[in-house]
Amino acid sequence: MAIGEIFLSAFIQVLFEKLANLASAGISPYLKKTKQRQHKSIGRWQQDLRLIEAVLSDAEQQQLHSNAVKVWLQDLQDLAFDLEDVLDEFVTEARIHELGNDALQEHDSRFGCSPFCKVQVPSFLASSSKASKLKSANYSDTIEQISSRLQDILTQSGSLGLSPQTQSREEQRGQISTDSTSLVREPQVYGRGDEKDEIIRRLLEDDPCWENYVVVPVVGKGGIGKTTLAQCVYNDEQVKNHFNFKAWVCVSDVFDVKQITTTIINSDSSTTHNFIDLNEAHVKLKNLLADKRFLIVLDDVWSDEYDPWDKLQIPFQTAAKGSRVLVTTRLERVAKNMLKRPTQSPIIYLKGLSDDDCWLLFQQHALVDDNLIEMRDEVVKLFKGLPLAAKALGGLLRKEDKSKWSKILQSNVWSEESGVLPSLRLSYHHLPQHLKRILLIARYFLKIIHT
């Protein structure tokens, strides 16, 4: 899923929520005072948006070689902003209308129908009614305009040949999985010597505390190289010789206690275990870890809920002193949630690589020639310190004809086609909804600045 597709899809979800919340905001009775035809038009907006959302993925692909589709996406984005403004106005007016009714009922209940009431209240209602009629007329025009623009967008999508997509591009290409393994892929890891030494020191040191295991958290943004660093540590000879039991678990988006426990158990067995319930898995792991010094890596953790993590730790109590849990995550709050003693086991934060280290990593994956060396400064700026970006662009240029290299480097196509965006997609989806909308607005203004 490309960046534009993610943002537009998320914004359409915001519109769905607003449409669904109209009734709870007291808007339905207010809208029913409009013409029946206009009320039905609003009811069709959600259906139209569903149809538009279905073709977003195809539109994002086609815009790479179709200016007409680019214009269509821009029109859709403008319409989405306008539609949100209209829905917000509806809700605001409905609430004002509701407050006015409540105030009138309270006045009648407190003062009865006095002569003052008969004179003053109708006067107030008359002025309010005039304003309401004016707004209703304006809303009638707005509703018709929005409905017309939605229909135009739908009609154009058909003319442009946009097709509904039931799967994302990553699913179609079989790239949706974010699983990691304990095996080191990179023949040489650059720029992480100090961090590696620090983690190994933490894993091997004698801890004077009474607890039998300590959590060592590594935090860094997506693509910064947390998993690669953990793999290097996991396969280090000192580490291998120090621990009696080792297990690697790629946790990812869902913190499933039973599944994680089962994966830890299967790491030490030639057979695959399946358990009826969590209790059975816990008892097995408790016996397996008894009096052993373990190293368990929990890679790519997202959940900051305490209860699942607390349950996972129950079998760890039987292990030998000096055991360790190495955690990698993009979120500081996750690391803090999993730490047992924050003051004695501080978080290790990963920063971006230097340009020189990014270039060395890039060379491992690209077929670098003299022409590419001349473009070095231009290339390293694209990485922004992210090892994943260096690796992904190197792999993409490796399979592309050299005549296309310059064009690829000058566009954002490489990030969409190389696997960078799928790996960062989870970061976006874990943002609160209001932050997703802020990113969309920021993207909108960036487009204005650069056009």
N, C-alpha and C positions, 0 to 999 in steps of 0.2 A: 504494500500500500504506500503510495507516494505521499510526500508531505502535504501537498495541496488536497489530495483526496482525504487524508486523515482529518485535516482542519475542516473542510467543507462537510464531511460526514458527521463530525462531532457537532458542528453548528446546526446542522439539520436535526440532530438529536435534541438539541436545545429547543428548537422550534416545536418538535413533537411534544416535549414536556410542557411547553407553554400552552399549546393547544389542548393538551389533556387536562391542564390545570384551570382552564377557563371556567369550568363548572364550579370547581371548589372555590374560586375567587368570587363567585356570585355573578358571573358574566352572562350566563345563559339566559336568565330572565331579561336582562338588559338588551341582549342581542335580538331576542324574540320580538322586540318592538320595532325592529327594522323590517324591511320587506321580506316576505318569505323566501323570495328568490335569492336575496343577498345572504340570508341566514343559511340557505343550502350551499351557497358558494363557499362560505367559511367551512362548512362541514366537508367539502371536497378538497380543501387545502391539504389536509393530512394525507389523503389518498394520492394526490398529485406529487407531494413531496416523497412519498414512498417510491413512486415510479421513477422520479428523478434520482433518488439515492441509489437505485439499482444499477444505473448506468454510469455512476461516478468513476468506478474503477476503469472501465473501458475508455472514458473520456480522458483520464489522466494518462493513459498509454498513448492515445491518439494525438494528444496535444503536442507531443514531441515532434510530430511531422505535419501537423495541421494547424494553421493559423486560425481557421474557422472554429475549431474546437477550443482553442485558447480563448477566443472571444466569447464563446458559449459559456465557458467556465467563469469568466469574469462577469458576464451578465448574471449568471446564477448567484455568484457571491454578492453582487449588488442587490439582487432581489432578496436574498436571505437577510441582509441587514435591514432593508426596508420593511420586510415582513415582521421582523422582530420588533421594530419600532411601533408598528401598527398594533401588534398583540399587546405590547406594554401599555399603549394608550387605552385599549379596550379595558384592560384590567384596572387601570387607574380610574377611568370614568365609572366603571361598575362599582368600585369601592366608594367613590364619592357619592354616587347615587344611593348606595346602601346606607352610608352614614347619614345622608339626608333623611331617608325614611326612618331610621332609628331615632334621629333627633326629633322628628315630628311625632312619633309614637310616644316618646318620653314626655314631650311637651303636653300632649293630650292627657296622658295618665296623671301628670302632676297638677295641671291647671284646669282640666276639663275643657269644655267648649265655651269659654268666656267671650264677651263681646270683643275684647282685644284680640283674642285668638281668631275670631271670625274675620276681622279686618286684616290683621298683620300676616297671619300664616298664608292665606290665599295669595296675598301680594308677593310673599317670598317664593311660593311655589310657582307663581305665574312667571316671574323673572327666571327662575331655574328652568322652567319648562321651555321658555323661548331659547335659552342657551342650549338646552338639550336638543331641541329641534334643529338648531343650526349645526351642532356637532353631528347629529344623525345624518343630515344632508351631506356634510363633508365625508362622513364615514361611508356613506353609500357610494360616493364616487371612488373612495379609496379601495373599498372592497372590490368594486368592479375592475379597477386598475390592476390590483394584485392578482385577481383571478385571471385576467387577460394575459398578464405577464407570465403567470405559471403555465397557462395553456401554450403560449408562444415558446417557452423553454421546452416543454414536452414535444411540441410539433417539430422544433428544430433538432431535438435529439434524434428523432426518427429520420429527418432529412440528412443528418450527419452520419447516419448509420451506426449510432451508439447502441450497444447491445447490453442487456442486463447480465451481470456477473454474479453467479452464485458462490464463487470462490475468489479469494484475493489472488493477486499474481504470485505471491510467495507460495500459496497452497497449490496453485497450478504448476509451479516449477518444483514443488516438493521441498521448499525452503522454509516452511513455516516452523519447523522444529528449532528450538533454541537449546537443546540438550548439549551438555559438555561431557567430556570424559577426562579421566585422570592422566591420559597419555599426552606427552609433550609433542606438539606438532612442529614448533619452530626449531630449526637446527641451532640457532643462536638467538638469545634474547638480549636485546639492547636496552641500556639505560635503566635497568632495574637491579643492579648489583647491590646497592645500599639497602633497598627495601627487602630484597631476598635475604640478605644477611640478618637484618633486623627480625624478620619473621622466624627464621631458623633459630636465632638466639632465644626468642620467646618460647619456641616449641621445646627446646632442649634444656633450658635453664631449670635448676632446682628451685622450685617455688616454696618459700617458707610457710605458706598458708596451710590451713588444715584441710582445705577442700581437695578432693582427689582429681579434679579436672578444671581447666581454665579455658575461657573463650578468647580467641585472638581474632578480632574483626579487621577486615580490610575494606575500606570504603573508597569509591571512585565512580565517576560518571560512566555511562555506557561507552564501550569501545576503548577504554583507557588501558585495558590489559590486566584486569584483576584475575580472570580465569587463567590466563597464561602464566602469570606469576605464581598462582596457587599450584598449577601443574608442575612448575619447576621445583617448588618447595617439596611437594608431595613425592617427587621422584629423586630428590637429593639423597645421596648415599648415607649421609649422617642421619637423616630422618628415617630412612628405611631401617637402619640398624637399631635405632633408638626405641621404636614402638613395636609392641607385640601384635597389635591389631590395627589395620588401616582400612578406611572405607571412604569412598567418594560418592557424594550424592548431588546431582543437579536438581535443586529444589524448584527454581523458577517461580512462576506466578502463583501457584497454589501450594500452600503449606499443608500437605496431607500427611498427618502424623503416622498413620498406618503404612502408607506407601513409603515414606522415608525410612521408617523402622525396618520394613521388609528389604529395602535396597541395602541398608547397612548390613543386615544379616546375610544377604546373598553375596556380599563382597567377600565373605570368608568361606564360601561354600562352592563346591563344584556343581551342586544341584540347585535348582531354583525353587525357593519356598513360596508357598501361597498360604495365607492365614485366614481363618474364618472371621476373626475379629481382632481388635487392637490388643486385647488382653493376651491372646495366644502369641502374638508377635512380641509383646513386651516381655513375657516370661522367657521366650527363646533368647532375646537379645540380652536380658539380664544374666542368664546363665553363660552366654557366649563371652560377655565382657568381664566376668568375674575374675578378679585378681590380675587382669591384663592392663597394660598401659596402652591406651588407644590413641589414634589420631583419626578424627572424623572431619572431613571437609564438607561443608554445606555451601555449595556454590550457587550464586545468583539468587539470594533470598530476597523476597519482596514483602512478605507479610510482617506487619509490626504488631500483630495481636500477641498478647503475652500467653494466653491459655494454651494454644497449640504448642508453642515452644516449651512451656512448662511441662506439658505431658510428654513431649519427646525425650526430655532429660531423665525421666524416672528410672529407666534401666541403667543409666550411667553411674548410679550410686555404688554399684558393686565393683567398679573398675579400680585399678591400682592408681596410686598417687602419681602425679606427673602426666596424666592424660590431657589431651588437648582437643578443642573443637575450633577449627579454622573456618571462619565465615567470610564470604565475599558478598557485598551488596552495594547497590547504588545509593541507598538511603541511609543517612546518618541515624535517623530515628530507629531503624531496624537494628543497627549495630548496638545502640544504647539499650534497646529492649532486651537484647540477648546477652549483654555483659553481666557477669556476676559481681565483679568488683571494678567499676570504671576507673577508680584512682590507681589501681595496681596493674590494670591491663588496658592502657589507653588505645584508642582507635588509630590504626595506621591508614593515613590518607594518601592515595596515589594521585600524583600530579601528571600533567602531560609530558610527553617526551620532548627532548630538544630537537631542533631541526636536523641536526647531524644524525641523531639516533633514528629519527623517522626516515631519513634518506637511506640509511643502512638497511633498515627493515624493508623499505620499498624495493631496494635492489635485490633482496632475496626472492621477491615474487615477480618482478618485471624483467623483461629482456632489455636491459639498459644498454644503449649504444651511445655514440658520440652526440647524436642529435638530442637525445633525452638528457644527457649530462649538461648540455648547454641550457636546457630548460629547468635545471635543478631548482633555482630560486623560485621560479613560478610554481613548480610542483609542490615543494615543501610547504608553501603557504596554504595549500588546500587541506593539509592534514590537521592543522591546528593542534598538534601534539597528540593526536589520537592514533595509536598503533593500528587499530582496526581500519581506519581510513587509508593508511599507508599500504596495508596488506591488500585491501579491497581494490584500490586503484591500480596497484601493481598487477594483480591478477587479471583485471579487466584489460589493461593495455597489452598484456601478454598474448591475449587471444585476438586482439583487434589489429587490423592492418595499420602500419605506421603512418599512412597518409591520413588516418582519422584521429591520430593522437592529439593534435593541436585543437581540433574541434571539441573533442571529449573534455579536454582540460579546461576549456573556456565555458563549458556548460555544467549543469548539475545532473546531467544524465548518468554520469558514472556512479553517483551516490545511490541512484534509484536502481541501477542495473547490477550493482556489485554486491549487494547484500548489506550495505551499511544501514539503510533505513529499516529493514526488518529487525535488525538487532537493537535499534533505538526505539522501536515502536512501543515497547512496554513502558518506557519512561514516560511517553506521552499519555498512554492510557491510564497511568496511575496518578495523573494530575487531577486535582479537584476540578469540577466542571467550570468554575469561574476562571480558573487559570488557563484552561483550554481555550476559552473565549478570548482571553487577553492575548494569547499567542496568535489566534486568528486575526484579531484587530491589528496586532503588531505586524503580521505578515502583509495585511492589506496596506498599511501605511508605508512599509518598505517598498512595496510595488509602486506606490505613487511616487516615492522619492527617486526610484531608479528608472522611471519612465519619462 
